[in-house]
Amino acid sequence: MPRPPKPSELIETIYDAGLHPELWSEVVIKLNAFIGSQACGLITKDPVSKSGATHYYCGVDPHYIQLYAETYSRYDPLARLPRYGEVRNIPDLVDFDEYRRGRFYQEWLRPQGCVDVANVVLEQSKSPCPMLMTVIPGREMLDAEQRARMQFLAPHASRALLINRAIERKQQRAIALADVVDRLNAGVILLDSACHIIHSNPAAETILAVDDVLRSVSGRLVASSSAANSALRDIFRDTSEVGLAASSGRKIPLMSRDGSYYVAHVIALPSLLREGTAERSSAVGALFIWKAELDGRSSAGLIDRTFELTPAEMRVLQSIVDVGGVPETAVALGIAETTVKTHLHRVFAKTGVSRQADLVKLAAGFSNPLVH
């Protein structure tokens, strides 16, 4: 049995585990020594199915842990969980003589040379499978000193688990956000204050691989345009500059070698994309990059639904956008110019615009760089 830790040392270790869950195995050993019990563990218990899972433990042969999960959790006297934060042992829960005739004691606890088990629920009842601290005193029943020590430790372990859960939720949101960003058709690049690339989604990797408007030089984002490069350095030098640029809708124009235009929109994203458990991301912001072209495929369905255009009217609108005016549209669609004009006037009436150039602008406004 290791030397019992001082209460202050143990509490410090418990809160360390709140930040670093991998430390719980070490904490359980110290809990066991402090309480003076034969075995200790952290388990989750489903009060409906009666199933139980042991997450961290010491003092019990792994064979019995497996037996508990497979069979004996159903016969555990914890048929109804104690109230949150209250230490309860076997006589608090069931008739002790009846319990000693049951399978849990006869087949699982007694062969280990033990007679009693004590539990305290560490998570509020809203959790479907709350975490419990479980203690097996040994050959004797739980005594008053052991109960008091469990009661003393319970609120600290409970708060540490709350910290664990909060961090887990934060990481899950970050992972979900990363997954969404990776699926975008537009490029997203997270940058630190020196314009080093912290993360880039697949669309951004494609842009960088072309080595045209933007490229990566030793992990640092570099624009082909000196003016764009200077703008990047000025904006991303700190989070406040990124915030100002984002709030003002700042965009950095980029031109490729073939004359195509790209737009890099500044996003205030100083935090958690791809955040790991070890350290916080150093990203101060992000660039949202797309080719400045009208994508009729991504906008057509939305325009159609918004203005209730017929299929014929939608074909005329798309042709006006893609190939030009009335004569060109008539040739492209194989219909008379008068028919094109009829559909076009109806499109004007439904959309509220009166010029072909305005139709192009309207369609551009509906073009969505996020759509695959």
Secondary structure, 3 states (H helix, E strand, C coil): CCCCCCHHHHHHHHHHHHHCHHHHHHHHHHHHHHHCCCEEEEEEECCCCCCEEEEEEECCCHHHHHHHHHCHHHHCCCCCCCCCCCCEEHHHHCCHHHHHHCHHHHHHHHHHCCCCCEEEECCCCCCCCCEEEEEECCCCCCCHHHHHHHHHHHHHHHHHHHHHHHHHHHHHHHHHHHHHHHCCCCEEEEECCCCEEEEECHHHHHHHHHCCCEEEECCEEEECCHHHHHHHHHHCCCHHHHHHHHHCCCEEEEECCCCCEEEEEEECCCCCCCCCCCCCCCCCEEEEEEECCCCHHHHHHHHHHHHCCCHHHHHHHHHHHHHCCHHHHHHHHCCCHHHHHHHHHHHHHHHCCCCHHHHHHHHHHHCCCCCC
